[in-house]
Amino acid sequence: MIIKKLLITGSSGYIGSCLNTYLKKRYKVYLLDLVKPKEFNKINLKNFFKCDLKNSKKLDKILQKIKPDLVIHLAAKSTVNEKIKKKNYISNNLVATRNLVNSMNRHNINKIIFSSTAAVYDKNKKRINENFKLRPISNYGKSKLQAEETIMKNNRLNYVILRFFNVSGCLKKPMIGEFHNPETHLIPISVFKSIKENDINIFGDDYKTKDGTCVRDYVHIKDICIAIEKSKNYLKKNRSTILNIGGGHGVSNKSVIKNLEKILNKNVRVNYLKKRKGDQAVLVCNITKAKNLINWRPKNSRIFNILKDEIMWSQFLIKQKINRKYSSVQK
Ligand code: UDP
């Protein structure tokens, strides 16, 4: 089956806007989001639908009109900020997914790629593979796992569920990258602050890891886009699967700072604060399954490369006079 017409939900977000840029020359891409895309993300508004996935009627009309061959479902509330009420996560992530799946059923659209998360897994210091125990700690992780189950239970769908680890970096032609408001992630915050000569806060240096700081698995946004396109090819043969998508190796918070200092050729000031509530010490994945099933490799995901690109993106935002707000939101 030829898959040419794609619908991206959550298209105004970080992954969505990069993915649209990456795919739009080769596919007919339709975009759907609660909010319009950011001003630096120039899109053809003819292909954009402003819609809340919880509004079934409106969603039905849109699917009826465009009849996509595949839905790439990225829409979600994503900060792991527990101050956001459980109900909010459940309604945005689970109810929205249920509605989308039901509407897809009504319109005989049976292929979906779903962006899930490392936050569905139980604590583990080993490289996590897809069969590891699932026990999300955060409400965000819980709602994503329930959304996964909704998709898997639906026997009219073929799916690829991608469990993303720490997505970072930007696309360069044209420039498009991460822009949360406020920003809470380590890579954009540390890059932006070090360019602006501000202190960087690191949460915890007494973890039981090699250098005492948390270890994460960073994956470049370009590798994410490639993984999604390869998942689309996998779906051509009406198969379903779940895949971890990460760089496949761990990088400590201290090592992020060291690499940043090397690239910028200057010392950056770091404050070590107390641990952030809800943070796991180590979160690193095994990517053998993605390598074998969709022939994907995280070719752009070395931390040096990710940071270099993030620096370019931060400088682009500064040049455009777009200010980045960040908060040291506790989980
Ligand atoms: N982190 C930090 N300072 C910050 C933001 C994050 O030390 O300003 C740490 C955070 O505690 C974690 C790691 O960086 O150990 C990655 O956090 P991030 O929020 O980027 O991603 P997460 O793994 O939580 O999804």
Residues whose N, C-alpha, C, O or C-beta is under 5 A from the ligand:
A	BS01	UDP	T184 H185 L186 I187 I189 N201 I202 F203 C214 R216 N253 R276 D279
